[in-house]
Amino acid sequence: MYFAFIALQGNHGMTRLATVNEDIRDLEVTLAGLQLQRAELKNRTRRLSSDFLDLDLLDERARVVLGMARPDEILIR
């Protein structure tokens, strides 16, 4: 009886195994989200590098950071 109880409820029992498997699934979802975020940041970084300069992204970042606009534009806040 004791061994059956330990096999189910112990530190290395079936209940713990189910909890660990659930944690693994949660962490895999979190990992997938972080990998997607990393890929997006890597793409933006590459687009602002000296090898490959995306002028639209550079213009967008300059406007946001410096708060500048062209004279012929109308700003709505």
Beta strands, then each sheet from edge to edge (+ up, - down):
end
